[in-house]
Every structure is written in structure tokens, then in C-alpha cells.
Amino acid sequence: MIGSGASGAITAWALQRAGLDVVVVEQGPFVDPWVSYDDVETVAETAWIRQDSGLWEKTGNPWSTCNVGGGTVFFGGAAFRYRPVDFDAESRLGRSDLPLRWPWTVDELDPYYEFVELALGISGGGNDPTLPRNPAYPMRPVETTAEGAVILEAARSLGLNPFPTPLAIATEAYHGRLPCAGERPCISNRCDRGAKGDALTVFLDPARKAGLRLFAGLKAVRLLRRDATSVDGVECVRVDNGNRHVFRARHVVVAGNAVQSAALLLRSTDELSPQGLGNEHDMVGRGLCFKMSGYVLGYRRTDTPGGDRVTGPGPFSTAAITDYYTADDAPGGLGGVIFESQPEEALRLRPDEQIIRLECIVPDQPRAENRVSLGRGVDEFGLPDVVMDYSAHPRDRARLEYLQRRAEGILRAAGCELTWRESSYFWMGSTHLHGTCRSGTDPRTSVTDPDGRVHGLTNLMVVDGGVMPYPGGVNPTLTIQALALRMARELLVREFGLDPDFSL
């Protein structure tokens, strides 16, 4: 297993639980609760990106975060399911230069969604108007913040149907995890109480106790071919001293993330695959998606008595709005999700002041020209630089503008006398990485089959967000994990004749 983030952790857990001997290699280190997101991001490798001016800079973010547990250690826990339209965006957008229809249906993923929601311990409730049915979450929603309460009231006044943001955060003791204490921002540090359902806490730690072996500080350099139709291992380099090591395996599962997995396949050249493994049709790396996003903030005065107000600590979101997910007046008929997004750092205000922050997310249309490739420069280990060539489709930019205007309307309904926008800098790379190892039935337009196997190779799989043919319009972690679990089960059934029990 290569990678220990959202998809790698749950896949490794499932395979180890079924009795397989599983080894995980992870480039990043273990992180302690006092290590911040900024600390990890500061030392992470960067990638080349194209600026709006057309100039190239090596300032892109090819990681959610590079550490054991991946970005789940620092994520806010948003655990939305994808909507039916996300599985067949062609019904709204029509055909594109890359297929937008997934090779799976939402019904096929339902049982895997249900298991992951139980495993992570999702807190949620209310009625999401864009889901065919609302999940039965294992825990009540987190306590609504003061800002969330204002958002809910304002949205309802406009005839919208807001609901509590589903979060992978425990609101009560859950499978040995303590409930959230709301002491600091979720998205800044690893939770030292285990209240957040990150991949390390929920999947890796139990699997390691049961025998899984995890090697941190090892970067996967290239995959090694056994014969024309199979691989037999991976070459790695220790990031602290540059020493090389080879791991041999019967099956290799890649879960680096959409950028890193594509780069690994492209680096894995040999006489049979001079352009990289799985790249016979020049598809590896293509269809790179970041999701487009931006923040809208509002300032309002209140009549709240008492001392200074502190906003920020604890769950980052308690209110969500999906009424504009599909909308006939939106460009292409698709909008996205709007939800409360507390600041990354605690903010102190006067008792009569309030700042409300909304995040808007829209899916970006996969385009063949948006891709991961390898550059001419090399890093300290002699490996080619990663290049993320990305530009947003004009219609996607218009959809983000559409959604941000709706968010401004909600803030005005909340009584905000001043609104402004903040960029998420999504084009520099993102915590939402999708599409570079697309899954499908046609090798000419995809890299893996619907079960995650790289076309033409019997024992090499990709299970991260790279397999998504369309990025969807909400936070992807829950769906990435549901897909990975489905692919792990298919591997166990197909290759080992096992019918795995994923009960908790």
C-alpha cells in the first residue's frame, strides 16, 4: 500500500482485517497534536503551476498534507455524500472531451457510505433537499455555533432548506473516542481527544495494533514490473538519508492522492511502458480537478451582552445549504454547496460584533488539457519535478460567481451591513484532488477499470480521488473512502475468494 491518507488507510485496514499481510509506505511523518497544519504545509514539496499571467512558478500544493493519515488529520470533518447528479453530470452539462459519467451508481456506493459513516462516527441530522434519502447518522449534530444559528435563520427566511453540516466529529463517547470539547479550531491541529474521525485514529491505529506494518518517511520512487501484465513491488527512498529500499508484493495498491499517484505512474517507465505504467493512451495525469471554491464573509452588529466574543475554536461548520446544487438559472444548470466555515485561527471580537464566513464549492469540469506531468527539473533525490497544468473552464468560473452571489444574499438576509470575499487559491492545488487516474471501461479515456485496476495490469490498483471521472460538488473525503472500501472488497472477492465482514 502506497499512502496512508483517507483512501490508503481504509483500504489497508480492510485488507489487514481480512487476514492479508499488509505493508504501508508513507512519505510523510507522524504528527503530534501540537504540530499545526501550517507546520506540515511549510515543509511539504511543491509543484510547478501556471499563473494567470502565463508564467510558471514552483508554488503549487500537490498534497492535502504530507503525513501519516494524510489530510484527514487536519480536515474539518465535513462528510457529505455525493448527489445523484455527481455520478452522471452529463445529464446537465452534456458530453465533454472526457467522459463525465461514473462507472458506478450512487446505489452501488450506498452500503459503503453507510459503513464509513458508522466507522467515522458522523454527527448530523436534518433534511438535505438534494439527497434521495437522508442518512441515519450515528450521532446527533454538533452544537450549532452562534454564527451557524444566524446562517440557518437567514437561509430559512429566503425559503431555503439549510441543515446541520454532517461532520466526522464525535458528539458523545464513541468506540473509545472522547466527545469534542470545542477547545481549538478543528482544521489547525490533530485532535488530541480522538473526537475527530481521522484516518489514523479510526483505521490505521487499530490495524497497526492487529499487525499491519507502516513505514513513515519513505517516498515511493517507481513501481517495478514483474512481466507484461503485472508488477511485483515498489522502489522507495528514505527522505531523511536518501537510501533506497525495495518492497516486493503480490498486489500493489496506490493511494498517494490524485497528483502523487499520477506522478508515480509516470515515473515508472520501462521498455514496455516508456511513457509510464498505464499510460499507453496518454491518459495518466489528465482530467486534473481541484474543485473551485471561495469564501464570502459578512460583518454584522448584534445586541449580545457580555464580554468579548471568541469565534473559531471547535467544529468549523454547523450549517449547510444545498438548494443551489442544481439550479436552472445556474450556468450549465449546476451550482454547488454553501456552508459555514469558521476561521482557521480563533478570532476575538467585541460582544456586539459578529463575522460570518461562508464557503462556496462548485465542481470543476474535467478537461484533458488539465493534467499532472513531469518537469525537466529534479528534486534532491533526482526525481523529476511535478507539474500541475490547470486552468478553470469559463463556465465553472461563472458558476462560482453565481454561488458566491447567493451566499452574499444569505449574509444580507442575516443583517450583515458589510460583505467581502476571500480567495481559497484553489488553482494552486487543493485539499480536493481528483481525476488523474480516471476510472472507466474504455482504456482510451480512463486509466483504471471500475474496480481500480490499472488497465493492462492484473495486480496494480489505484484507490484514491484520482479515479473519480467527475469531482462532485461537495467535500470528497467520505466518497473517496467509500470508493476505496468498495475496491478493497472487490479485490478480496476476486483474488482471494473472501467475503469480508466490515462490521465494527
RODO-2510 file (C-alpha; in nm, 4 decimals, decimal comma):
residues 504
     n   res          X          Y          Z
     1     m     0,0000     0,0000     0,0000
     2     i     0,1406     0,3386    -0,1017
     3     g    -0,0058     0,6248     0,1004
     4     s    -0,1783     0,6369     0,4382
     5     g    -0,4396     0,9084     0,3874
     6     a    -0,8154     0,8795     0,3524
     7     s    -0,8182     0,6035     0,0890
     8     g    -0,4944     0,4269     0,1816
     9     a    -0,5861     0,3914     0,5472
    10     i    -0,9298     0,2390     0,4949
    11     t    -0,8019     0,0072     0,2208
    12     a    -0,5122    -0,1129     0,4348
    13     w    -0,7488    -0,1638     0,7289
    14     a    -0,9908    -0,3692     0,5164
    15     l    -0,7179    -0,5910     0,3694
    16     q    -0,5456    -0,6463     0,7029
    17     r    -0,8789    -0,7252     0,8708
    18     a    -0,9386    -0,9936     0,6070
    19     g    -0,6135    -1,1646     0,7058
    20     l    -0,3729    -1,0318     0,4433
    21     d    -0,0161    -0,9287     0,5241
    22     v    -0,0246    -0,5539     0,4581
    23     v     0,2647    -0,3090     0,4431
    24     v     0,2036     0,0654     0,4086
    25     v     0,4708     0,3109     0,2952
    26     e     0,4136     0,6795     0,3637
    27     q     0,6333     0,9700     0,2609
    28     g     0,5347     1,1964     0,5484
    29     p     0,5950     1,1668     0,9237
    30     f     0,3681     1,1009     1,2175
    31     v     0,2367     1,4303     1,3548
    32     d     0,1702     1,5168     1,7179
    33     p    -0,1249     1,7328     1,8290
    34     w     0,0985     2,0363     1,8754
    35     v     0,2142     2,0198     1,5102
    36     s    -0,0009     2,2577     1,3072
    37     y    -0,1306     2,2404     0,9533
    38     d     0,0958     2,5324     0,8648
    39     d     0,3972     2,3433     1,0055
    40     v     0,3319     2,0465     0,7789
    41     e     0,2476     2,2544     0,4724
    42     t     0,5612     2,4659     0,5098
    43     v     0,7973     2,1694     0,4675
    44     a     0,5977     1,9839     0,2008
    45     e     0,7198     1,9525    -0,1561
    46     t     0,5788     2,1979    -0,4070
    47     a     0,4824     2,1594    -0,7716
    48     w     0,5043     2,3803    -1,0774
    49     i     0,1832     2,5697    -1,1612
    50     r     0,0888     2,8215    -1,4270
    51     q    -0,0060     3,1678    -1,3023
    52     d    -0,2800     3,3786    -1,4623
    53     s    -0,0003     3,5785    -1,6250
    54     g     0,1135     3,2635    -1,8044
    55     l     0,4360     3,2430    -1,6061
    56     w     0,5288     2,9229    -1,4203
    57     e     0,6133     2,9124    -1,0513
    58     k     0,7050     2,6233    -0,8231
    59     t     0,4485     2,7197    -0,5614
    60     g     0,1721     2,4657    -0,6164
    61     n     0,0319     2,2339    -0,3496
    62     p     0,0377     1,8712    -0,4692
    63     w    -0,0716     1,7421    -0,1255
    64     s    -0,3685     1,7702     0,1028
    65     t    -0,0998     1,7277     0,3663
    66     c     0,2051     1,5005     0,3600
    67     n     0,1944     1,2971     0,6814
    68     v     0,0641     0,9723     0,8262
    69     g    -0,3145     0,9919     0,7999
    70     g    -0,2889     1,2488     0,5207
    71     g    -0,5182     1,5465     0,5100
    72     t    -0,7758     1,3787     0,7361
    73     v    -0,5575     1,4684     1,0359
    74     f    -0,6240     1,8371     0,9655
    75     f    -0,9578     1,8341     0,7854
    76     g    -1,2695     1,9852     0,9357
    77     g    -1,4562     1,6572     0,9116
    78     a    -1,7167     1,7580     0,6514
    79     a    -1,8796     1,4291     0,5479
    80     f    -2,1255     1,4965     0,2679
    81     r    -2,2428     1,2191     0,0392
    82     y    -2,2292     1,2861    -0,3336
    83     r    -2,5608     1,3557    -0,5068
    84     p    -2,7033     1,1503    -0,7963
    85     v    -2,6077     1,4262    -1,0422
    86     d    -2,2416     1,3867    -0,9421
    87     f    -2,2466     1,0336    -1,0824
    88     d    -2,3856     1,1498    -1,4168
    89     a    -2,3017     1,5160    -1,4730
    90     e    -2,3531     1,4660    -1,8465
    91     s    -2,7266     1,4811    -1,7748
    92     r    -2,6723     1,8518    -1,7052
    93     l    -2,3519     1,9501    -1,8818
    94     g    -2,3680     1,7273    -2,1876
    95     r    -2,0680     1,5446    -2,3335
    96     s    -1,7159     1,6771    -2,2844
    97     d    -1,3715     1,5888    -2,4152
    98     l    -1,3552     1,3442    -2,1227
    99     p    -1,6459     1,1263    -2,0052
   100     l    -1,8236     1,2719    -1,7014
   101     r    -2,0366     0,9677    -1,6163
   102     w    -1,9060     0,7443    -1,3371
   103     p    -1,8889     0,3655    -1,3850
   104     w    -2,0685     0,3267    -1,0510
   105     t    -2,4116     0,4410    -0,9375
   106     v    -2,4999     0,6068    -0,6113
   107     d    -2,6970     0,2923    -0,5192
   108     e    -2,3818     0,0793    -0,5534
   109     l    -2,1995     0,3037    -0,3075
   110     d    -2,4806     0,3272    -0,0517
   111     p    -2,3696     0,0328     0,1676
   112     y    -2,0107     0,1609     0,1674
   113     y    -2,1255     0,5116     0,2565
   114     e    -2,3217     0,3632     0,5465
   115     f    -2,0249     0,1714     0,6799
   116     v    -1,7839     0,4649     0,6574
   117     e    -2,0342     0,6924     0,8306
   118     l    -2,0577     0,4436     1,1158
   119     a    -1,6827     0,3935     1,1336
   120     l    -1,6004     0,7645     1,1377
   121     g    -1,8854     0,8429     1,3721
   122     i    -2,0701     1,1077     1,1720
   123     s    -2,2719     1,3631     1,3629
   124     g    -2,5584     1,5065     1,1639
   125     g    -2,9295     1,5308     1,1070
   126     g    -3,1952     1,7368     0,9369
   127     n    -3,3163     1,7116     0,5808
   128     d    -3,0788     1,7638     0,2913
   129     p    -3,3089     1,8505    -0,0010
   130     t    -3,0718     1,7146    -0,2669
   131     l    -3,0295     1,3575    -0,1377
   132     p    -3,2696     1,0788    -0,2409
   133     r    -3,2815     0,9809     0,1249
   134     n    -3,1175     1,1239     0,4319
   135     p    -2,8626     0,9009     0,6095
   136     a    -2,9231     0,7734     0,9604
   137     y    -2,6130     0,9182     1,1214
   138     p    -2,4877     0,7502     1,4402
   139     m    -2,4721     1,0717     1,6442
   140     r    -2,6670     1,3929     1,6895
   141     p    -2,5304     1,7062     1,5187
   142     v    -2,2599     1,9093     1,6858
   143     e    -2,3881     2,2080     1,8797
   144     t    -2,4744     2,4920     1,6455
   145     t    -2,2379     2,7865     1,6690
   146     a    -2,3694     3,1391     1,7138
   147     e    -2,2751     3,2074     1,3534
   148     g    -2,4361     2,8843     1,2349
   149     a    -2,7627     2,9787     1,4047
   150     v    -2,7668     3,3094     1,2169
   151     i    -2,6994     3,1310     0,8864
   152     l    -2,9798     2,8795     0,9462
   153     e    -3,2310     3,1540     1,0276
   154     a    -3,1293     3,3720     0,7335
   155     a    -3,1436     3,0833     0,4862
   156     r    -3,4902     2,9807     0,6054
   157     s    -3,6098     3,3390     0,5674
   158     l    -3,5209     3,3116     0,1980
   159     g    -3,7180     2,9891     0,1586
   160     l    -3,4096     2,7677     0,1596
   161     n    -3,3682     2,4348     0,3391
   162     p    -3,0497     2,4525     0,5492
   163     f    -2,9406     2,1638     0,7692
   164     p    -2,6595     2,0782     1,0141
   165     t    -2,3311     2,0086     0,8372
   166     p    -2,2535     1,6349     0,8694
   167     l    -1,9183     1,6080     1,0450
   168     a    -1,6808     1,3245     1,1353
   169     i    -1,6701     1,4575     1,4898
   170     a    -1,7948     1,2716     1,7952
   171     t    -2,0627     1,4487     1,9982
   172     e    -2,0577     1,1705     2,2574
   173     a    -1,8198     0,8921     2,3589
   174     y    -1,7896     0,6691     2,0535
   175     h    -1,5870     0,3478     2,0142
   176     g    -1,3285     0,4621     2,2650
   177     r    -1,3126     0,8184     2,1333
   178     l    -1,3916     1,1149     2,3546
   179     p    -1,6532     1,3706     2,2506
   180     c    -1,5484     1,7040     2,1048
   181     a    -1,4558     1,9643     2,3661
   182     g    -1,4538     2,2585     2,1232
   183     e    -1,1229     2,3891     2,2532
   184     r    -0,9471     2,4891     1,9280
   185     p    -1,0098     2,5016     1,5530
   186     c    -1,0505     2,1540     1,4051
   187     i    -0,8594     2,2411     1,0901
   188     s    -0,5390     2,3566     1,2572
   189     n    -0,4151     2,0514     1,4502
   190     r    -0,4680     1,6816     1,5046
   191     c    -0,7392     1,6263     1,7655
   192     d    -0,5718     1,5077     2,0870
   193     r    -0,9021     1,3641     2,2183
   194     g    -0,9679     1,1407     1,9197
   195     a    -1,3006     1,3155     1,8703
   196     k    -1,2336     1,3706     1,5014
   197     g    -1,2702     1,0646     1,2810
   198     d    -0,9381     1,0953     1,1014
   199     a    -0,7889     0,8014     0,9121
   200     l    -0,5102     0,7496     1,1642
   201     t    -0,7401     0,7242     1,4637
   202     v    -1,0170     0,5176     1,3041
   203     f    -0,8302     0,2851     1,0679
   204     l    -0,4514     0,2910     1,0913
   205     d    -0,4057     0,2699     1,4671
   206     p    -0,6373    -0,0350     1,5067
   207     a    -0,4805    -0,2041     1,2028
   208     r    -0,1278    -0,1458     1,3334
   209     k    -0,2237    -0,2999     1,6666
   210     a    -0,3509    -0,6023     1,4727
   211     g    -0,0287    -0,6465     1,2774
   212     l    -0,0235    -0,4005     0,9880
   213     r     0,3255    -0,2602     0,9236
   214     l     0,3606     0,1084     0,8419
   215     f     0,6861     0,2722     0,7337
   216     a     0,6819     0,6512     0,7556
   217     g     0,9408     0,8677     0,5816
   218     l     0,9570     0,6539     0,2649
   219     k     0,8797     0,8121    -0,0718
   220     a     0,7652     0,5788    -0,3483
   221     v     1,0040     0,6327    -0,6416
   222     r     0,8737     0,3893    -0,9025
   223     l     0,6751     0,0724    -0,9468
   224     l     0,8612    -0,2373    -1,0604
   225     r     0,7278    -0,4609    -1,3355
   226     r     0,7204    -0,8406    -1,2973
   227     d     0,6102    -0,9183    -1,6539
   228     a     0,3940    -0,7747    -1,9293
   229     t     0,0748    -0,7875    -1,7227
   230     s     0,1831    -0,7450    -1,3613
   231     v     0,4057    -0,5564    -1,1197
   232     d     0,5963    -0,7041    -0,8310
   233     g     0,6812    -0,4210    -0,5972
   234     v     0,7843    -0,0640    -0,5390
   235     e     1,1183     0,1123    -0,5030
   236     c     1,1286     0,3729    -0,2250
   237     v     1,3739     0,6321    -0,0982
   238     r     1,4169     0,7325     0,2639
   239     v     1,3551     1,1037     0,2839
   240     d     1,5996     1,1525     0,5736
   241     n     1,9113     0,9962     0,4189
   242     g     1,8354     0,9097     0,0543
   243     n     1,8833     0,5336     0,0939
   244     r     1,6845     0,3173    -0,1481
   245     h     1,4695     0,0201    -0,0492
   246     v     1,2558    -0,2230    -0,2487
   247     f     0,9325    -0,3815    -0,1235
   248     r     0,8069    -0,6894    -0,3066
   249     a     0,4349    -0,7591    -0,3079
   250     r     0,1747    -0,9839    -0,4633
   251     h    -0,0542    -0,6850    -0,5101
   252     v     0,0329    -0,3144    -0,5111
   253     v    -0,2304    -0,0571    -0,4183
   254     v    -0,1563     0,3096    -0,4868
   255     a    -0,3263     0,5722    -0,2700
   256     g    -0,0910     0,8688    -0,2809
   257     n    -0,3572     1,1208    -0,3901
   258     a    -0,4607     1,2236    -0,7402
   259     v    -0,1390     1,4182    -0,8025
   260     q     0,1147     1,1897    -0,6359
   261     s    -0,0311     0,8660    -0,7741
   262     a    -0,0263     1,0008    -1,1295
   263     a     0,3331     1,1201    -1,0850
   264     l     0,4342     0,7752    -0,9561
   265     l     0,2824     0,6003    -1,2576
   266     l     0,4544     0,8470    -1,4908
   267     r     0,7911     0,7872    -1,3197
   268     s     0,7503     0,4105    -1,3561
   269     t     0,8893     0,3806    -1,7067
   270     d     1,0415     0,0695    -1,8641
   271     e     1,0853    -0,0812    -2,2098
   272     l     0,7222    -0,1961    -2,2209
   273     s     0,5845     0,1350    -2,0898
   274     p     0,8186     0,4150    -2,1994
   275     q     0,5569     0,6777    -2,1052
   276     g     0,4828     0,5240    -1,7649
   277     l     0,2650     0,2437    -1,6364
   278     g    -0,0963     0,2551    -1,7502
   279     n    -0,0172     0,5379    -1,9895
   280     e    -0,0428     0,3669    -2,3268
   281     h    -0,3142     0,6132    -2,4304
   282     d    -0,1561     0,9191    -2,2679
   283     m    -0,4322     0,9347    -2,0063
   284     v    -0,2330     0,9238    -1,6813
   285     g    -0,2491     1,2678    -1,5233
   286     r    -0,5255     1,4020    -1,7458
   287     g    -0,8539     1,5379    -1,6122
   288     l    -0,6929     1,7014    -1,3071
   289     c    -0,9594     1,8714    -1,0941
   290     f    -0,9188     2,0849    -0,7815
   291     k    -1,2816     2,1885    -0,7226
   292     m    -1,3397     2,5623    -0,7351
   293     s    -1,4093     2,7415    -0,4105
   294     g    -1,4111     3,0773    -0,2409
   295     y    -1,5201     3,2431     0,0813
   296     v    -1,7807     3,5130     0,1392
   297     l    -1,7756     3,6958     0,4719
   298     g    -2,0202     3,9285     0,6388
   299     y    -1,9986     4,1709     0,9292
   300     r    -2,2994     4,2421     1,1462
   301     r    -2,3736     4,4173     1,4731
   302     t    -2,5695     4,2394     1,7454
   303     d    -2,7225     4,3289     2,0787
   304     t    -2,5471     4,0434     2,2586
   305     p    -2,4393     4,1466     2,6103
   306     g    -2,1334     4,0211     2,7939
   307     g    -1,7595     4,0142     2,7368
   308     d    -1,5600     3,9808     2,4182
   309     r    -1,6763     3,7214     2,1655
   310     v    -1,4320     3,4489     2,0526
   311     t    -1,5090     3,2683     1,7282
   312     g    -1,3218     2,9824     1,5709
   313     p    -1,2488     2,7089     1,8287
   314     g    -1,4168     2,3748     1,7795
   315     p    -1,6108     2,2359     1,4796
   316     f    -1,5623     2,4511     1,1734
   317     s    -1,9111     2,4163     1,0289
   318     t    -2,2597     2,3641     1,1682
   319     a    -2,4832     2,4875     0,8851
   320     a    -2,5034     2,3842     0,5189
   321     i    -2,7165     2,4807     0,2187
   322     t    -2,7505     2,2651    -0,0941
   323     d    -3,0596     2,4247    -0,2524
   324     y    -2,8411     2,5634    -0,5324
   325     y    -2,6692     2,2315    -0,6067
   326     t    -2,8744     2,2006    -0,9232
   327     a    -3,0423     2,5174    -1,0424
   328     d    -3,1872     2,6042    -1,3799
   329     d    -3,0587     2,9615    -1,3548
   330     a    -2,7016     2,8489    -1,2771
   331     p    -2,4509     2,8204    -1,5640
   332     g    -2,4888     2,4682    -1,7000
   333     g    -2,7698     2,4050    -1,4536
   334     l    -2,5245     2,3242    -1,1726
   335     g    -2,4325     2,5267    -0,8684
   336     g    -2,2770     2,3800    -0,5558
   337     v    -2,2783     2,3798    -0,1780
   338     i    -2,2640     2,6736     0,0646
   339     f    -2,1698     2,6089     0,4244
   340     e    -2,0471     2,7796     0,7366
   341     s    -1,6670     2,7836     0,7507
   342     q    -1,5170     2,9037     1,0756
   343     p    -1,1745     3,0723     1,0534
   344     e    -0,8567     2,8683     1,0875
   345     e    -0,7494     3,0728     1,3893
   346     a    -0,9542     3,1899     1,6867
   347     l    -1,0789     3,5461     1,6385
   348     r    -1,1662     3,7822     1,9236
   349     l    -1,4433     4,0382     1,8652
   350     r    -1,6385     4,2866     2,0748
   351     p    -1,9621     4,1471     2,2233
   352     d    -2,1776     4,3408     1,9747
   353     e    -1,9821     4,2285     1,6667
   354     q    -2,0102     3,9147     1,4582
   355     i    -1,8292     3,7924     1,1476
   356     i    -1,9963     3,5167     0,9484
   357     r    -1,7894     3,3184     0,6990
   358     l    -1,9388     3,1047     0,4248
   359     e    -1,7526     2,8749     0,1882
   360     c    -1,8810     2,8102    -0,1635
   361     i    -1,7738     2,4984    -0,3550
   362     v    -1,8539     2,4104    -0,7158
   363     p    -1,7230     2,1135    -0,9162
   364     d    -1,4822     2,1919    -1,1975
   365     q    -1,5369     2,0204    -1,5304
   366     p    -1,2656     1,7643    -1,6122
   367     r    -1,0602     1,8735    -1,9127
   368     a    -0,7970     1,6701    -2,0955
   369     e    -0,5635     1,9693    -2,1057
   370     n    -0,5665     1,9969    -1,7250
   371     r    -0,3129     1,7426    -1,6162
   372     v    -0,0272     1,6251    -1,3982
   373     s     0,3028     1,5741    -1,5784
   374     l     0,6734     1,5555    -1,5016
   375     g     0,9031     1,8538    -1,5420
   376     r     1,2613     1,8871    -1,6587
   377     g     1,3990     1,9765    -1,3158
   378     v     1,4734     1,7240    -1,0424
   379     d     1,4417     1,7169    -0,6657
   380     e     1,7030     1,6262    -0,4053
   381     f     1,6550     1,2563    -0,4845
   382     g     1,6986     1,3038    -0,8580
   383     l     1,3266     1,2602    -0,9295
   384     p     1,1514     1,4803    -1,1874
   385     d     0,9555     1,7778    -1,0592
   386     v     0,5757     1,7524    -1,0562
   387     v     0,3850     1,9869    -1,2876
   388     m     0,0158     2,0699    -1,2358
   389     d    -0,1083     2,2348    -1,5545
   390     y    -0,4551     2,3645    -1,4670
   391     s    -0,6927     2,6333    -1,5808
   392     a    -1,0566     2,6644    -1,4895
   393     h    -1,3284     2,6386    -1,7525
   394     p    -1,5024     2,9774    -1,8032
   395     r    -1,8387     2,8194    -1,7259
   396     d    -1,7023     2,6902    -1,3947
   397     r    -1,5810     3,0384    -1,3047
   398     a    -1,9287     3,1686    -1,3825
   399     r    -2,0811     2,9002    -1,1585
   400     l    -1,8588     3,0011    -0,8676
   401     e    -1,9620     3,3624    -0,9205
   402     y    -2,3272     3,2510    -0,9241
   403     l    -2,2882     3,0675    -0,5938
   404     q    -2,0960     3,3468    -0,4224
   405     r    -2,3712     3,5930    -0,5120
   406     r    -2,6236     3,3596    -0,3488
   407     a    -2,4020     3,3465    -0,0394
   408     e    -2,3942     3,7261    -0,0304
   409     g    -2,7722     3,7220    -0,0401
   410     i    -2,7809     3,4935     0,2640
   411     l    -2,5456     3,7259     0,4521
   412     r    -2,7591     4,0285     0,3676
   413     a    -3,0647     3,8394     0,4923
   414     a    -2,8679     3,7793     0,8128
   415     g    -2,8329     4,1537     0,8604
   416     c    -2,4712     4,1894     0,7531
   417     e    -2,4025     4,5511     0,6716
   418     l    -2,0747     4,4676     0,5007
   419     t    -1,9741     4,1671     0,2903
   420     w    -1,6477     4,0778     0,1211
   421     r    -1,4783     3,7825    -0,0445
   422     e    -1,1645     3,5830     0,0293
   423     s    -0,9888     3,3610    -0,2216
   424     s    -0,9183     2,9966    -0,1486
   425     y    -0,6393     2,9949    -0,4106
   426     f    -0,7812     2,6662    -0,5373
   427     w    -0,5827     2,6920    -0,8636
   428     m    -0,2588     2,6454    -0,6688
   429     g    -0,3583     2,2951    -0,5714
   430     s    -0,6135     2,1920    -0,3208
   431     t    -0,7204     1,9610    -0,0462
   432     h    -0,9673     1,8386    -0,3114
   433     l    -0,7635     1,6445    -0,5667
   434     h    -0,9368     1,4366    -0,8324
   435     g    -0,9349     1,2838    -1,1721
   436     t    -0,5839     1,1949    -1,2917
   437     c    -0,6259     0,8139    -1,2893
   438     r    -0,9824     0,8146    -1,4116
   439     s    -1,1909     0,5008    -1,3738
   440     g    -1,3879     0,3656    -1,6670
   441     t    -1,4393     0,0781    -1,9053
   442     d    -1,2578     0,2279    -2,2069
   443     p    -0,8750     0,2373    -2,1765
   444     r    -0,8677     0,5200    -2,4312
   445     t    -1,0413     0,7569    -2,1872
   446     s    -0,9518     0,6075    -1,8486
   447     v    -0,6576     0,4681    -1,6518
   448     t    -0,8273     0,2111    -1,4278
   449     d    -1,1255    -0,0176    -1,4611
   450     p    -1,4284     0,0318    -1,2297
   451     d    -1,2578    -0,1810    -0,9630
   452     g    -0,9477     0,0383    -0,9576
   453     r    -0,7158    -0,1949    -1,1550
   454     v    -0,4833    -0,0162    -1,3931
   455     h    -0,5750    -0,1219    -1,7475
   456     g    -0,3468    -0,3980    -1,8723
   457     l    -0,2043    -0,4838    -1,5278
   458     t    -0,3653    -0,7513    -1,3144
   459     n    -0,2263    -0,6619    -0,9719
   460     l    -0,1867    -0,2832    -0,9676
   461     m    -0,4670    -0,0708    -0,8293
   462     v    -0,5324     0,2986    -0,7677
   463     v    -0,7919     0,3751    -0,4998
   464     d    -0,7641     0,7484    -0,4248
   465     g    -0,9502     1,0527    -0,5596
   466     g    -0,7660     1,0184    -0,8875
   467     v    -1,0142     0,7528    -1,0012
   468     m    -1,3062     0,9970    -0,9960
   469     p    -1,4257     1,0783    -1,3507
   470     y    -1,6069     1,3877    -1,2139
   471     p    -1,5124     1,5675    -0,8929
   472     g    -1,8576     1,6222    -0,7449
   473     g    -1,9711     1,9393    -0,5747
   474     v    -1,9099     1,8679    -0,2056
   475     n    -1,6131     1,7743     0,0125
   476     p    -1,4864     1,4402    -0,1248
   477     t    -1,3365     1,2533     0,1722
   478     l    -1,6407     1,0399     0,2536
   479     t    -1,6849     0,9388    -0,1107
   480     i    -1,3145     0,8663    -0,1579
   481     q    -1,3270     0,6323     0,1411
   482     a    -1,6483     0,4652     0,0269
   483     l    -1,4970     0,4025    -0,3172
   484     a    -1,1745     0,2691    -0,1668
   485     l    -1,3653     0,0304     0,0570
   486     r    -1,5654    -0,0947    -0,2390
   487     m    -1,2457    -0,1543    -0,4355
   488     a    -1,0849    -0,3344    -0,1405
   489     r    -1,3834    -0,5648    -0,1180
   490     e    -1,3718    -0,6397    -0,4915
   491     l    -1,0020    -0,7266    -0,4596
   492     l    -1,0676    -0,9651    -0,1710
   493     v    -1,3534    -1,1374    -0,3521
   494     r    -1,1803    -1,1551    -0,6909
   495     e    -0,8280    -1,2565    -0,5951
   496     f    -0,8694    -1,4340    -0,2615
   497     g    -1,2224    -1,5702    -0,2676
   498     l    -1,3013    -1,3883     0,0568
   499     d    -1,6329    -1,2322     0,1520
   500     p    -1,5115    -0,9716     0,4005
   501     d    -1,7020    -0,8662     0,7087
   502     f    -1,6704    -0,4912     0,7538
   503     s    -1,8826    -0,4714     1,0679
   504     l    -1,7432    -0,2687     1,3549
***
